[in-house]
Amino acid sequence: MTDTRKTILVVDDAGLVRAYYRSVLEEAGFRIEEALNGLEALERLLTVAVDLLIVDINMPQMDGLSFLRALRQKERPLAGIPALVASTESAAQDFAAARAAGANYYLVKPIDPQELAEFAAILCGVAR
């Protein structure tokens, strides 16, 4: 039987954050893949098809905004994957920078589990 769940790639260097997202999103019916930084995420995208990216900004090796800029320069379907930035940064310039890098939406941590699941569903095109 084929797994028809939508797949989300969580890109965050914090293990507790990835575990939290995995718990919330698997309970909401999503399949979760993980990457520790933008560079690892680009590598994962070569082997795994995903429907949504949840990306932190501050990470080692390649930060979230650099990752999104690199991704948006690639050909479709990779360039078209919706991206939700999730960060502790909350200034107006942070939102603008994320949008300019290619984010579709921005949430400030800590993120309410229901809000996370709802935005994931919206960006994946899943009815709730």
N, C-alpha and C positions, 0 to 999 in steps of 0.2 A: 504494500500500500504506500502511496506517495504522501509525503508530508506536505500539506498545503498551507501550513502556517506561514505568515510573513516573517522575514528574518531581519533582525536589527543588529547592526555592528556597533557595539559600545566601545568608544575610544577614550580611555581615561587611564592615567598612570596609578590611580589609587585603587588598590584591591577591594577595600570596603565599599567604595562607590560602585565599582563594577558588580560586586555581589548584591548590593541593594537593587541596582537596576535589573539585574538578572532575576532576582526574586519577584519583584513587582511585575516585570514584563512577561515572564514565563507564566505567572498566575493569570495574566490578562490574555494569554493564548499565543504569545510570540515565541519564536525561536531566537536564541541569543548567541552571537559570536562576540569575541572580545579582542581588543588590541591595546597595548600599553602606551602607544604614542602614534603620531601621524605616519611615521615611516613604516611601522609594523602594519598599520591600517591599509596603506597603499599596497603592501605585499599581500595582505589577506584578500583584498578585493580582486586580486589576480586569480584566486582559486575559489572564492565563495561569492555567490550572487546574494546581494542584500537589497532590502526594500527601504531601509531607513538607516541613517547614521545618527548616533548621539555622541557628540564630540565635546570634550573638555577643551579649554583654551591653553592652560599652563601645563605643559608636559615636556619632558626631556627629549632630546634628539630631534623631534619635529613637533612643534606646537600645533594646536588645533587650527588656527587661522592659516598657517603655512600649509597644513594638510588640505584644507578646503580650497585654497588658491590653486594648489597643484592638481587636485582632483577636478576642479572646474575647467582646467585647461585640457583635460583628456577628452577623448571621443565618447559619444554616447554608447552604451547606456551608463557608463560610469559617471560621466559628468552630470547626468540628470538625477542621480540618487538624492532624494530629499535629505536635508541635514538639519538637525536640531542641536544648537549649541547649548550646553549646560555648564555654567560657570559661576564662581563666587563673585566675579567681576560684575559690577552693576551700574556703572556710569554710562551716560548717554553715548560717549565715544566708544565704549565697548560694544554696545548694540550696533552702532554704525559700522564699526570695523568688522564685526561678524557678518553683517549683511553684505558689506562690500566684498568680503572673502567668499561669499556664496551660501551663507546660512539661510535657511527658510524660516527659522524661528529661533528664539532665544529664551531660555528659562534660567532664572537665578537660583543657585543652590542655597539652602537645601530645598529639594523639590518634593512637593506633596505626592504621595504614591498615586492617588486618583488622577491628579493633573498630569503626571508622567504617562500613565496608561491612556488617558484621553488624547493627549497630543500625539502619542505614538500611533494611535488608531486613526486619527485625522490625517496625519502625514503619510500613513500607509494606505489610506483609502479603505479602511475597514469600518464597517457599520458597527456601532455599539448600542 
